[in-house]
């Protein structure tokens, strides 16, 4: 996958703080910031999908026994 460089501005204290934490985790500054940003976007997508699923929820609930029986019948 091709990667491109992006500039993000931090004041020195913020950068040092992030770098220290990234180092404790054995990560580079860039790797830590990239992962943190991607985690945030993934979390937002998960919340959106959850909220959409709630909107479609008709209130039907199944017991674990029912779920197991349906799974066995589907095979």
C-alpha positions as CSV (number, residue, x, y, z in Angstrom):
1,X,0.0,0.0,0.0
2,X,1.4,3.4,-1.0
3,X,1.7,5.8,1.9
4,X,1.9,9.6,1.8
5,X,3.3,12.0,4.4
6,X,1.1,14.4,6.2
7,X,2.1,17.2,8.5
8,X,0.4,17.5,11.9
9,X,1.4,20.3,14.3
10,X,1.9,19.6,18.0
11,X,3.5,21.9,20.5
12,X,6.7,20.6,21.9
13,X,5.1,19.4,25.1
14,X,2.4,17.5,23.3
15,X,4.9,15.9,20.9
16,X,7.2,14.9,23.8
17,X,4.3,13.4,25.7
18,X,3.1,11.4,22.7
19,X,6.6,10.3,21.8
20,X,7.2,9.1,25.4
21,X,4.1,7.0,25.4
22,X,4.8,5.6,21.9
23,X,8.3,4.6,23.1
24,X,6.9,2.7,26.1
25,X,4.7,0.8,23.6
26,X,7.7,0.1,21.4
27,X,6.2,2.2,18.6
28,X,7.4,5.1,16.5
29,X,5.7,8.5,16.9
30,X,4.3,8.2,13.4
31,X,3.0,4.6,13.9
32,X,1.4,5.6,17.2
33,X,-0.4,8.7,15.8
34,X,-1.5,6.8,12.7
35,X,-2.9,3.9,14.8
36,X,-4.6,6.3,17.1
37,X,-6.3,8.2,14.2
38,X,-7.4,4.9,12.5
39,X,-8.8,3.6,15.8
40,X,-10.8,6.7,16.3
41,X,-12.3,6.4,12.7
42,X,-13.0,2.7,13.2
43,X,-14.8,3.4,16.5
44,X,-16.9,6.1,14.9
45,X,-17.8,3.6,12.1
46,X,-18.8,1.0,14.6
47,X,-21.0,3.4,16.5
48,X,-22.7,4.4,13.3
49,X,-23.3,0.8,12.3
50,X,-24.6,0.1,15.8
51,X,-27.0,3.0,15.7
52,X,-28.3,2.0,12.2
53,X,-28.8,-1.6,13.5
54,X,-30.8,-0.2,16.5
55,X,-33.0,1.7,14.0
56,X,-33.9,-1.5,12.2
57,X,-34.4,-3.5,15.4
58,X,-37.9,-4.9,15.5
59,X,-37.6,-6.1,19.1
60,X,-37.4,-9.8,18.3
61,X,-35.2,-11.7,20.7
62,X,-34.0,-15.3,20.7
63,X,-32.8,-17.6,23.5
64,X,-29.4,-19.3,23.1
65,X,-31.2,-22.6,22.6
66,X,-33.2,-21.1,19.7
67,X,-30.0,-19.6,18.2
68,X,-28.3,-23.0,18.4
69,X,-31.3,-24.8,16.9
70,X,-31.5,-22.3,14.0
71,X,-27.7,-22.7,13.4
72,X,-28.0,-26.5,13.3
73,X,-31.0,-26.3,10.9
74,X,-29.1,-24.0,8.6
75,X,-26.3,-26.5,8.1
